[in-house]
Amino acid sequence: MPTRSSDDTESVTDDRSSERVTVLGLIADPDMPQTIAEHLADTLPEELDGEWRFEVDADPVTATLEGTAEILDQTAHKCDSHGWTYAICITDLPVRSEEGPVVADIDHDRGVGVVSVPGMGGLQTRRRVHQVIRQVLDELRGDHGQRDEPGGVREHRRHGLSGRAIGVLAPIRRKAIETEDSYLDVRYVTPGKRGKLRLLSGMVRTNRPWRLVFGLSRALAAAVATSAFGLSSSTIWMVGDQLNTGFKVLTTATAIAALVAWLIAAHNLWEKRGDTRSDPELARLYNASTLLTLIIGVVVLLVILFVVNFVLAWLILPASLLTSMLGSETDVGTYLAVAWAFTTLGGIAGALGSSLETDQAVRQAAYGYRESRRRAEYQEHEQGSGGD
């Protein structure tokens, strides 16, 4: 593990004191972490004592690294090469440890840290990253503001991280770790089952499932085209009007399940144990996050499709025509029922249309940058091994 020599440390210290500017390098994975880093660079310096300058480096190279030890090494190398005072890597890599899901790892000796965005959970992610970055900076500057707890675990008291809601949902704990190289590292974790649920929600949030709607262009086109066909079919109108609410809910759930299952099977989205370096728990987390991401994305797609179909039905189908065809008075409920029939039919067609998408397009639509790249590299490795 590379370290700074004493001469280098004295030189850097002299430069820092002479410039009186503390430079923080934020190394971010592309996509959501980069957006968060740029927001921090705009807002955080004003909250810190002294004069600070933030530099954001969106580095796709770190997206291929596995584990915080490798990322800390890369972050330390960049910190030295750029002449930064400190460096923090913001990554969308989910990290697990014996203590629980990892929120942040810190290397005091080299002045670097890594923050895992999924560890923040799925709600108020940007604000929580902001709070954790403040805490990491306190650590790197030697002022962490902690109190000791039994077993060597400490709980933070600053920047809102020990608030009542956080403490109930998924408390964050501080753990000092003595590494085999005699470096005193610090790790922030969210222990227990609540920590796992928080990590899972963070993984889904990092995937940004609502983007699935626009990423699956062929599936969306098939769903819209089939819905347009249903708009002109009186048989579809009657089906939508006659079915009871329970059967409509069941049919909608079937359409969602069909599209999700088709996406997983057709594009090999299910994680195998070998994909995650023999960590079965991480494989289960990846699969759960994939399933939730696709369900949310498909639901958003169907909701948008339903709204479009309702508006089209309202504008194109006269109430008198529906009354004569259905044999009953037409009201808003009738148009809702007809739009539901178009939408369900379109959702099933979308499942078939999704098979026309490339694996790369589906991965980019369903995952963040790091995860889509990891899966692409694994698939290439599998194809290469099969070819051998």
Contacts in CASP RR format, 6 or more apart in sequence:
PFRMAT RR
TARGET T0000
AUTHOR 0000-0000-0000
METHOD contacts of the structure
MODEL  1
MPTRSSDDTESVTDDRSSERVTVLGLIADPDMPQTIAEHLADTLPEELDG
EWRFEVDADPVTATLEGTAEILDQTAHKCDSHGWTYAICITDLPVRSEEG
PVVADIDHDRGVGVVSVPGMGGLQTRRRVHQVIRQVLDELRGDHGQRDEP
GGVREHRRHGLSGRAIGVLAPIRRKAIETEDSYLDVRYVTPGKRGKLRLL
SGMVRTNRPWRLVFGLSRALAAAVATSAFGLSSSTIWMVGDQLNTGFKVL
TTATAIAALVAWLIAAHNLWEKRGDTRSDPELARLYNASTLLTLIIGVVV
LLVILFVVNFVLAWLILPASLLTSMLGSETDVGTYLAVAWAFTTLGGIAG
ALGSSLETDQAVRQAAYGYRESRRRAEYQEHEQGSGGD
1 73 0 8 1.000
1 181 0 8 1.000
1 183 0 8 1.000
2 73 0 8 1.000
2 76 0 8 1.000
2 77 0 8 1.000
2 110 0 8 1.000
3 109 0 8 1.000
3 110 0 8 1.000
4 12 0 8 1.000
4 80 0 8 1.000
4 110 0 8 1.000
8 80 0 8 1.000
12 83 0 8 1.000
12 85 0 8 1.000
16 22 0 8 1.000
16 85 0 8 1.000
20 51 0 8 1.000
21 51 0 8 1.000
21 52 0 8 1.000
21 53 0 8 1.000
22 48 0 8 1.000
22 50 0 8 1.000
22 51 0 8 1.000
22 52 0 8 1.000
22 53 0 8 1.000
22 85 0 8 1.000
22 86 0 8 1.000
23 52 0 8 1.000
23 53 0 8 1.000
23 54 0 8 1.000
23 55 0 8 1.000
23 83 0 8 1.000
23 84 0 8 1.000
23 85 0 8 1.000
23 86 0 8 1.000
24 52 0 8 1.000
24 53 0 8 1.000
24 54 0 8 1.000
24 55 0 8 1.000
24 84 0 8 1.000
24 85 0 8 1.000
24 86 0 8 1.000
24 87 0 8 1.000
24 88 0 8 1.000
24 137 0 8 1.000
25 54 0 8 1.000
25 55 0 8 1.000
25 56 0 8 1.000
25 57 0 8 1.000
25 78 0 8 1.000
25 79 0 8 1.000
25 82 0 8 1.000
25 84 0 8 1.000
25 86 0 8 1.000
25 87 0 8 1.000
25 88 0 8 1.000
26 37 0 8 1.000
26 40 0 8 1.000
26 41 0 8 1.000
26 54 0 8 1.000
26 55 0 8 1.000
26 56 0 8 1.000
26 57 0 8 1.000
26 87 0 8 1.000
26 88 0 8 1.000
26 89 0 8 1.000
26 90 0 8 1.000
27 57 0 8 1.000
27 59 0 8 1.000
27 62 0 8 1.000
27 74 0 8 1.000
27 75 0 8 1.000
27 78 0 8 1.000
27 87 0 8 1.000
27 88 0 8 1.000
27 89 0 8 1.000
27 90 0 8 1.000
28 34 0 8 1.000
28 36 0 8 1.000
28 37 0 8 1.000
28 38 0 8 1.000
28 56 0 8 1.000
28 57 0 8 1.000
28 58 0 8 1.000
28 59 0 8 1.000
28 89 0 8 1.000
28 90 0 8 1.000
28 91 0 8 1.000
29 58 0 8 1.000
29 59 0 8 1.000
29 60 0 8 1.000
29 62 0 8 1.000
29 63 0 8 1.000
29 90 0 8 1.000
29 91 0 8 1.000
29 92 0 8 1.000
29 93 0 8 1.000
29 369 0 8 1.000
29 370 0 8 1.000
30 58 0 8 1.000
30 60 0 8 1.000
30 63 0 8 1.000
30 369 0 8 1.000
31 92 0 8 1.000
31 368 0 8 1.000
31 369 0 8 1.000
31 370 0 8 1.000
32 92 0 8 1.000
32 117 0 8 1.000
32 206 0 8 1.000
32 208 0 8 1.000
32 368 0 8 1.000
33 90 0 8 1.000
33 91 0 8 1.000
33 92 0 8 1.000
33 117 0 8 1.000
34 56 0 8 1.000
34 58 0 8 1.000
36 90 0 8 1.000
36 117 0 8 1.000
36 125 0 8 1.000
36 126 0 8 1.000
36 129 0 8 1.000
37 56 0 8 1.000
37 58 0 8 1.000
37 90 0 8 1.000
38 56 0 8 1.000
39 126 0 8 1.000
40 54 0 8 1.000
40 129 0 8 1.000
40 130 0 8 1.000
40 133 0 8 1.000
41 54 0 8 1.000
41 55 0 8 1.000
41 56 0 8 1.000
43 130 0 8 1.000
44 52 0 8 1.000
44 54 0 8 1.000
44 130 0 8 1.000
44 133 0 8 1.000
44 134 0 8 1.000
45 52 0 8 1.000
45 53 0 8 1.000
45 54 0 8 1.000
47 134 0 8 1.000
48 137 0 8 1.000
55 82 0 8 1.000
55 84 0 8 1.000
57 78 0 8 1.000
57 82 0 8 1.000
59 78 0 8 1.000
60 369 0 8 1.000
60 373 0 8 1.000
61 74 0 8 1.000
62 71 0 8 1.000
62 74 0 8 1.000
62 75 0 8 1.000
62 89 0 8 1.000
62 91 0 8 1.000
63 91 0 8 1.000
63 369 0 8 1.000
63 370 0 8 1.000
63 373 0 8 1.000
63 374 0 8 1.000
64 373 0 8 1.000
64 374 0 8 1.000
64 377 0 8 1.000
65 71 0 8 1.000
65 74 0 8 1.000
65 93 0 8 1.000
66 93 0 8 1.000
66 277 0 8 1.000
67 93 0 8 1.000
67 95 0 8 1.000
68 93 0 8 1.000
68 95 0 8 1.000
68 102 0 8 1.000
68 105 0 8 1.000
68 114 0 8 1.000
68 116 0 8 1.000
71 89 0 8 1.000
71 91 0 8 1.000
71 93 0 8 1.000
71 114 0 8 1.000
72 89 0 8 1.000
72 105 0 8 1.000
72 107 0 8 1.000
72 110 0 8 1.000
72 112 0 8 1.000
72 113 0 8 1.000
72 114 0 8 1.000
74 89 0 8 1.000
75 87 0 8 1.000
75 88 0 8 1.000
75 89 0 8 1.000
75 112 0 8 1.000
75 113 0 8 1.000
75 114 0 8 1.000
76 87 0 8 1.000
76 107 0 8 1.000
76 110 0 8 1.000
76 111 0 8 1.000
76 112 0 8 1.000
78 84 0 8 1.000
78 87 0 8 1.000
79 86 0 8 1.000
79 87 0 8 1.000
79 110 0 8 1.000
79 111 0 8 1.000
79 112 0 8 1.000
86 111 0 8 1.000
86 112 0 8 1.000
86 137 0 8 1.000
86 140 0 8 1.000
87 111 0 8 1.000
87 112 0 8 1.000
87 113 0 8 1.000
88 112 0 8 1.000
88 113 0 8 1.000
88 114 0 8 1.000
88 115 0 8 1.000
88 133 0 8 1.000
88 136 0 8 1.000
88 137 0 8 1.000
89 112 0 8 1.000
89 113 0 8 1.000
89 114 0 8 1.000
89 115 0 8 1.000
90 114 0 8 1.000
90 115 0 8 1.000
90 117 0 8 1.000
90 129 0 8 1.000
90 133 0 8 1.000
91 114 0 8 1.000
91 115 0 8 1.000
91 116 0 8 1.000
91 117 0 8 1.000
91 370 0 8 1.000
92 116 0 8 1.000
92 117 0 8 1.000
92 118 0 8 1.000
92 206 0 8 1.000
92 368 0 8 1.000
92 369 0 8 1.000
92 370 0 8 1.000
92 371 0 8 1.000
93 116 0 8 1.000
93 118 0 8 1.000
93 370 0 8 1.000
94 101 0 8 1.000
94 116 0 8 1.000
94 118 0 8 1.000
94 119 0 8 1.000
94 199 0 8 1.000
94 202 0 8 1.000
94 203 0 8 1.000
94 282 0 8 1.000
94 285 0 8 1.000
95 101 0 8 1.000
95 102 0 8 1.000
95 105 0 8 1.000
95 116 0 8 1.000
95 119 0 8 1.000
96 102 0 8 1.000
96 199 0 8 1.000
96 279 0 8 1.000
96 281 0 8 1.000
96 282 0 8 1.000
96 285 0 8 1.000
97 187 0 8 1.000
97 189 0 8 1.000
99 153 0 8 1.000
99 173 0 8 1.000
99 175 0 8 1.000
99 187 0 8 1.000
99 189 0 8 1.000
99 191 0 8 1.000
100 189 0 8 1.000
100 190 0 8 1.000
100 191 0 8 1.000
100 192 0 8 1.000
100 195 0 8 1.000
100 196 0 8 1.000
101 116 0 8 1.000
101 118 0 8 1.000
101 119 0 8 1.000
101 189 0 8 1.000
101 190 0 8 1.000
101 195 0 8 1.000
101 196 0 8 1.000
101 198 0 8 1.000
101 199 0 8 1.000
102 116 0 8 1.000
102 119 0 8 1.000
102 187 0 8 1.000
102 188 0 8 1.000
102 189 0 8 1.000
103 115 0 8 1.000
103 116 0 8 1.000
103 119 0 8 1.000
103 120 0 8 1.000
103 132 0 8 1.000
103 172 0 8 1.000
103 188 0 8 1.000
103 189 0 8 1.000
103 190 0 8 1.000
104 113 0 8 1.000
104 114 0 8 1.000
104 115 0 8 1.000
104 116 0 8 1.000
104 132 0 8 1.000
104 135 0 8 1.000
104 136 0 8 1.000
104 187 0 8 1.000
104 188 0 8 1.000
105 113 0 8 1.000
105 114 0 8 1.000
105 185 0 8 1.000
105 186 0 8 1.000
105 187 0 8 1.000
105 188 0 8 1.000
106 112 0 8 1.000
106 113 0 8 1.000
106 136 0 8 1.000
106 139 0 8 1.000
106 140 0 8 1.000
106 185 0 8 1.000
106 186 0 8 1.000
106 187 0 8 1.000
107 113 0 8 1.000
107 183 0 8 1.000
107 185 0 8 1.000
108 139 0 8 1.000
108 140 0 8 1.000
108 142 0 8 1.000
108 183 0 8 1.000
108 184 0 8 1.000
108 185 0 8 1.000
108 186 0 8 1.000
109 183 0 8 1.000
109 184 0 8 1.000
111 140 0 8 1.000
112 140 0 8 1.000
113 136 0 8 1.000
113 140 0 8 1.000
115 129 0 8 1.000
115 132 0 8 1.000
115 133 0 8 1.000
115 136 0 8 1.000
117 125 0 8 1.000
117 129 0 8 1.000
117 202 0 8 1.000
117 206 0 8 1.000
118 199 0 8 1.000
118 202 0 8 1.000
118 203 0 8 1.000
118 205 0 8 1.000
118 206 0 8 1.000
119 190 0 8 1.000
119 198 0 8 1.000
119 199 0 8 1.000
119 202 0 8 1.000
120 128 0 8 1.000
120 129 0 8 1.000
120 132 0 8 1.000
120 198 0 8 1.000
120 202 0 8 1.000
121 128 0 8 1.000
121 170 0 8 1.000
121 198 0 8 1.000
121 199 0 8 1.000
121 201 0 8 1.000
121 202 0 8 1.000
121 205 0 8 1.000
122 198 0 8 1.000
122 201 0 8 1.000
122 202 0 8 1.000
122 204 0 8 1.000
122 205 0 8 1.000
123 201 0 8 1.000
123 205 0 8 1.000
125 202 0 8 1.000
125 205 0 8 1.000
131 159 0 8 1.000
131 160 0 8 1.000
131 161 0 8 1.000
132 159 0 8 1.000
132 161 0 8 1.000
132 188 0 8 1.000
134 158 0 8 1.000
134 159 0 8 1.000
135 144 0 8 1.000
135 156 0 8 1.000
135 158 0 8 1.000
135 159 0 8 1.000
135 161 0 8 1.000
135 188 0 8 1.000
138 144 0 8 1.000
138 145 0 8 1.000
138 158 0 8 1.000
138 159 0 8 1.000
139 186 0 8 1.000
144 156 0 8 1.000
144 174 0 8 1.000
144 186 0 8 1.000
145 156 0 8 1.000
145 157 0 8 1.000
145 158 0 8 1.000
146 154 0 8 1.000
146 155 0 8 1.000
146 156 0 8 1.000
146 157 0 8 1.000
146 174 0 8 1.000
147 154 0 8 1.000
147 155 0 8 1.000
147 157 0 8 1.000
148 154 0 8 1.000
149 155 0 8 1.000
149 173 0 8 1.000
152 175 0 8 1.000
152 176 0 8 1.000
153 173 0 8 1.000
153 174 0 8 1.000
153 175 0 8 1.000
154 173 0 8 1.000
154 174 0 8 1.000
154 175 0 8 1.000
154 176 0 8 1.000
155 162 0 8 1.000
155 171 0 8 1.000
155 172 0 8 1.000
155 173 0 8 1.000
155 174 0 8 1.000
156 162 0 8 1.000
156 172 0 8 1.000
156 174 0 8 1.000
156 188 0 8 1.000
160 166 0 8 1.000
161 172 0 8 1.000
162 171 0 8 1.000
162 172 0 8 1.000
166 172 0 8 1.000
169 194 0 8 1.000
169 198 0 8 1.000
170 190 0 8 1.000
170 194 0 8 1.000
170 195 0 8 1.000
170 197 0 8 1.000
170 198 0 8 1.000
171 190 0 8 1.000
171 191 0 8 1.000
171 194 0 8 1.000
172 188 0 8 1.000
172 189 0 8 1.000
172 190 0 8 1.000
173 188 0 8 1.000
173 189 0 8 1.000
173 190 0 8 1.000
173 191 0 8 1.000
174 186 0 8 1.000
174 187 0 8 1.000
174 188 0 8 1.000
175 186 0 8 1.000
175 187 0 8 1.000
175 188 0 8 1.000
175 189 0 8 1.000
176 184 0 8 1.000
176 185 0 8 1.000
176 186 0 8 1.000
176 187 0 8 1.000
177 184 0 8 1.000
177 185 0 8 1.000
177 186 0 8 1.000
177 187 0 8 1.000
178 184 0 8 1.000
179 185 0 8 1.000
190 198 0 8 1.000
190 199 0 8 1.000
196 285 0 8 1.000
199 285 0 8 1.000
200 285 0 8 1.000
200 288 0 8 1.000
200 289 0 8 1.000
200 292 0 8 1.000
202 289 0 8 1.000
203 285 0 8 1.000
203 286 0 8 1.000
203 289 0 8 1.000
204 289 0 8 1.000
204 292 0 8 1.000
204 293 0 8 1.000
204 296 0 8 1.000
206 368 0 8 1.000
206 371 0 8 1.000
207 289 0 8 1.000
207 293 0 8 1.000
207 366 0 8 1.000
207 367 0 8 1.000
207 368 0 8 1.000
207 371 0 8 1.000
208 368 0 8 1.000
209 292 0 8 1.000
209 293 0 8 1.000
209 294 0 8 1.000
209 296 0 8 1.000
209 297 0 8 1.000
209 300 0 8 1.000
209 366 0 8 1.000
210 296 0 8 1.000
210 297 0 8 1.000
210 300 0 8 1.000
211 365 0 8 1.000
212 293 0 8 1.000
212 294 0 8 1.000
212 296 0 8 1.000
212 297 0 8 1.000
212 298 0 8 1.000
212 300 0 8 1.000
212 301 0 8 1.000
212 365 0 8 1.000
212 366 0 8 1.000
213 220 0 8 1.000
213 297 0 8 1.000
213 300 0 8 1.000
213 301 0 8 1.000
213 304 0 8 1.000
214 220 0 8 1.000
214 365 0 8 1.000
215 361 0 8 1.000
215 364 0 8 1.000
215 365 0 8 1.000
216 301 0 8 1.000
216 354 0 8 1.000
216 357 0 8 1.000
216 361 0 8 1.000
216 362 0 8 1.000
216 365 0 8 1.000
217 357 0 8 1.000
217 361 0 8 1.000
218 353 0 8 1.000
218 354 0 8 1.000
218 356 0 8 1.000
218 357 0 8 1.000
219 259 0 8 1.000
219 301 0 8 1.000
219 350 0 8 1.000
219 351 0 8 1.000
219 353 0 8 1.000
219 354 0 8 1.000
219 356 0 8 1.000
219 357 0 8 1.000
220 301 0 8 1.000
220 350 0 8 1.000
221 353 0 8 1.000
222 346 0 8 1.000
222 349 0 8 1.000
222 350 0 8 1.000
222 352 0 8 1.000
222 353 0 8 1.000
222 354 0 8 1.000
222 356 0 8 1.000
223 301 0 8 1.000
223 305 0 8 1.000
223 346 0 8 1.000
223 347 0 8 1.000
223 349 0 8 1.000
223 350 0 8 1.000
224 305 0 8 1.000
224 308 0 8 1.000
224 346 0 8 1.000
225 349 0 8 1.000
226 345 0 8 1.000
226 346 0 8 1.000
226 347 0 8 1.000
226 348 0 8 1.000
226 349 0 8 1.000
226 350 0 8 1.000
227 305 0 8 1.000
227 308 0 8 1.000
227 309 0 8 1.000
227 342 0 8 1.000
227 343 0 8 1.000
227 345 0 8 1.000
227 346 0 8 1.000
229 345 0 8 1.000
230 236 0 8 1.000
230 341 0 8 1.000
230 342 0 8 1.000
230 345 0 8 1.000
231 309 0 8 1.000
231 312 0 8 1.000
231 313 0 8 1.000
231 316 0 8 1.000
231 317 0 8 1.000
231 342 0 8 1.000
234 325 0 8 1.000
236 338 0 8 1.000
236 341 0 8 1.000
236 342 0 8 1.000
236 345 0 8 1.000
237 317 0 8 1.000
237 322 0 8 1.000
237 325 0 8 1.000
237 326 0 8 1.000
237 338 0 8 1.000
237 341 0 8 1.000
238 325 0 8 1.000
238 326 0 8 1.000
239 341 0 8 1.000
240 248 0 8 1.000
240 337 0 8 1.000
240 338 0 8 1.000
240 340 0 8 1.000
240 341 0 8 1.000
241 326 0 8 1.000
241 328 0 8 1.000
241 334 0 8 1.000
241 337 0 8 1.000
241 338 0 8 1.000
243 251 0 8 1.000
243 337 0 8 1.000
248 337 0 8 1.000
248 340 0 8 1.000
248 344 0 8 1.000
251 344 0 8 1.000
252 302 0 8 1.000
252 340 0 8 1.000
252 344 0 8 1.000
255 302 0 8 1.000
255 344 0 8 1.000
255 346 0 8 1.000
255 347 0 8 1.000
255 348 0 8 1.000
255 351 0 8 1.000
256 295 0 8 1.000
256 298 0 8 1.000
256 299 0 8 1.000
256 302 0 8 1.000
258 347 0 8 1.000
258 348 0 8 1.000
258 351 0 8 1.000
259 294 0 8 1.000
259 298 0 8 1.000
259 347 0 8 1.000
259 348 0 8 1.000
259 350 0 8 1.000
259 351 0 8 1.000
259 354 0 8 1.000
260 291 0 8 1.000
260 294 0 8 1.000
260 295 0 8 1.000
260 298 0 8 1.000
262 351 0 8 1.000
262 352 0 8 1.000
262 354 0 8 1.000
262 355 0 8 1.000
263 269 0 8 1.000
263 294 0 8 1.000
263 351 0 8 1.000
263 354 0 8 1.000
263 362 0 8 1.000
263 366 0 8 1.000
264 270 0 8 1.000
264 290 0 8 1.000
264 291 0 8 1.000
264 294 0 8 1.000
266 354 0 8 1.000
266 355 0 8 1.000
267 357 0 8 1.000
267 359 0 8 1.000
267 362 0 8 1.000
267 363 0 8 1.000
268 359 0 8 1.000
268 379 0 8 1.000
269 290 0 8 1.000
269 294 0 8 1.000
269 362 0 8 1.000
269 363 0 8 1.000
269 366 0 8 1.000
269 375 0 8 1.000
270 287 0 8 1.000
270 290 0 8 1.000
271 283 0 8 1.000
271 286 0 8 1.000
271 287 0 8 1.000
271 290 0 8 1.000
272 283 0 8 1.000
273 279 0 8 1.000
273 280 0 8 1.000
273 283 0 8 1.000
274 283 0 8 1.000
275 283 0 8 1.000
275 286 0 8 1.000
275 375 0 8 1.000
275 378 0 8 1.000
276 282 0 8 1.000
276 283 0 8 1.000
276 286 0 8 1.000
290 366 0 8 1.000
293 366 0 8 1.000
293 367 0 8 1.000
294 366 0 8 1.000
301 347 0 8 1.000
302 343 0 8 1.000
302 347 0 8 1.000
305 342 0 8 1.000
305 343 0 8 1.000
305 346 0 8 1.000
305 347 0 8 1.000
306 339 0 8 1.000
306 340 0 8 1.000
306 343 0 8 1.000
309 338 0 8 1.000
309 339 0 8 1.000
309 342 0 8 1.000
309 343 0 8 1.000
310 335 0 8 1.000
310 336 0 8 1.000
310 339 0 8 1.000
313 335 0 8 1.000
313 338 0 8 1.000
313 339 0 8 1.000
313 342 0 8 1.000
314 335 0 8 1.000
317 335 0 8 1.000
317 338 0 8 1.000
319 330 0 8 1.000
320 330 0 8 1.000
322 330 0 8 1.000
322 334 0 8 1.000
322 335 0 8 1.000
322 338 0 8 1.000
323 329 0 8 1.000
323 330 0 8 1.000
326 334 0 8 1.000
328 334 0 8 1.000
354 362 0 8 1.000
359 376 0 8 1.000
359 379 0 8 1.000
360 372 0 8 1.000
360 376 0 8 1.000
363 371 0 8 1.000
363 372 0 8 1.000
363 375 0 8 1.000
363 376 0 8 1.000
364 372 0 8 1.000
366 372 0 8 1.000
367 375 0 8 1.000
END
